[in-house]
Amino acid sequence: MGRFLVALAVASATALSTPHADAVPSGHWQVQPCPAGQKALWLPRVDGIGTDISCTTEEARNESVKAAAESGSGARLLNAAIAGAQQLADQSVKAEEPCVVGAKAAIGDALGTCVGG
């Protein structure tokens, strides 16, 4: 069951983070550096389905993932798997690439938000 959830999370994250071929990138990345000692990391949501990205430490992210795993909640465990998949997918995002307005990404250690114009 665990492998199935990880596979589902990776497939979901890929589908959510990759624009369809007919989608027209219409924005550019606005990159905001994180404070010293922090970097942009995807975190599993505690209440509800999904993930969030913010500037935080690896230690805080690891604690969040650990709490999700120990919660006994399938939704939280799935959120943690998706957060990990999103972090991996963001390794290929480059600040100079076009993007879909509203998208968020970890660009290096910085927080990226796709804006129009």
C-alpha positions in Angstrom: 0.0 0.0 0.0 2.8 2.4 0.8 4.5 2.0 -2.6 1.1 2.7 -4.2 0.7 5.9 -2.3 4.2 7.1 -3.2 3.6 6.3 -6.9 0.2 8.1 -6.7 1.9 11.1 -5.1 4.6 11.3 -7.7 2.1 11.0 -10.5 -0.1 13.6 -8.9 2.7 16.0 -8.3 4.0 15.6 -11.9 0.5 16.2 -13.3 0.0 19.3 -11.1 3.4 20.8 -11.7 3.8 20.2 -15.4 1.7 22.3 -17.7 -0.2 20.6 -20.5 1.3 20.8 -23.9 -1.4 23.2 -25.0 -0.9 25.5 -22.0 0.8 28.7 -22.9 3.4 29.9 -20.4 2.5 33.5 -19.8 4.6 34.6 -16.9 8.0 34.8 -15.4 9.5 33.7 -12.1 9.7 36.3 -9.4 12.4 34.9 -7.1 12.5 35.8 -3.4 15.6 34.7 -1.5 15.0 33.0 1.9 16.5 34.3 5.1 20.0 33.0 6.1 19.8 29.4 7.3 16.5 28.7 5.5 15.5 27.6 2.0 12.3 27.1 0.0 10.8 23.7 1.0 7.5 22.0 0.3 5.6 21.1 3.4 2.6 18.7 3.9 -0.5 20.4 5.1 -1.8 19.4 8.5 -5.4 20.2 8.0 -6.8 19.1 4.6 -5.3 17.9 1.4 -2.3 19.5 -0.2 1.0 21.1 0.3 2.5 24.6 0.9 5.9 26.0 0.1 7.7 28.4 2.4 11.1 29.4 3.6 12.0 27.1 6.5 14.8 24.8 7.7 15.4 21.2 6.7 15.0 20.3 10.4 11.5 21.9 10.5 10.5 20.2 7.3 11.7 16.8 8.5 9.7 17.3 11.7 6.6 18.1 9.7 7.0 15.0 7.5 7.7 12.9 10.6 4.5 14.2 12.3 2.5 13.4 9.1 3.9 9.8 9.1 3.1 9.3 12.8 -0.3 10.8 12.6 -2.0 7.7 11.2 -3.8 9.9 8.7 -3.7 8.7 5.1 -4.3 12.2 3.9 -1.4 13.6 5.8 0.9 10.8 4.6 -0.1 11.5 1.0 0.5 15.2 1.6 4.0 14.3 2.8 4.7 12.1 -0.3 3.4 14.8 -2.6 5.6 17.5 -0.9 8.6 15.3 -1.5 7.8 14.8 -5.1 7.3 18.5 -5.6 10.7 19.2 -4.0 12.3 16.7 -6.5 10.4 18.2 -9.5 11.5 21.7 -8.6 15.2 20.7 -9.0 14.7 21.2 -12.7 13.0 24.7 -12.5 15.1 27.6 -13.7 14.5 31.2 -12.9 14.8 32.3 -16.6 12.2 29.8 -17.8 8.6 30.9 -18.7 6.0 29.7 -16.3 2.2 29.5 -15.8 1.0 32.5 -13.7 0.2 31.5 -10.2 2.6 28.6 -10.0 5.0 28.3 -7.1 8.4 26.5 -6.9 11.6 26.2 -5.0 14.2 27.7 -7.3 17.5 26.7 -5.8 17.1 27.7 -2.2 14.8 30.6 -3.1 11.0 30.9 -3.2 9.6 31.4 -6.8 6.2 32.7 -7.7 5.1 32.9 -11.4 3.8 36.4 -12.1 2.3 37.9 -15.3 3.8 40.6 -17.4 
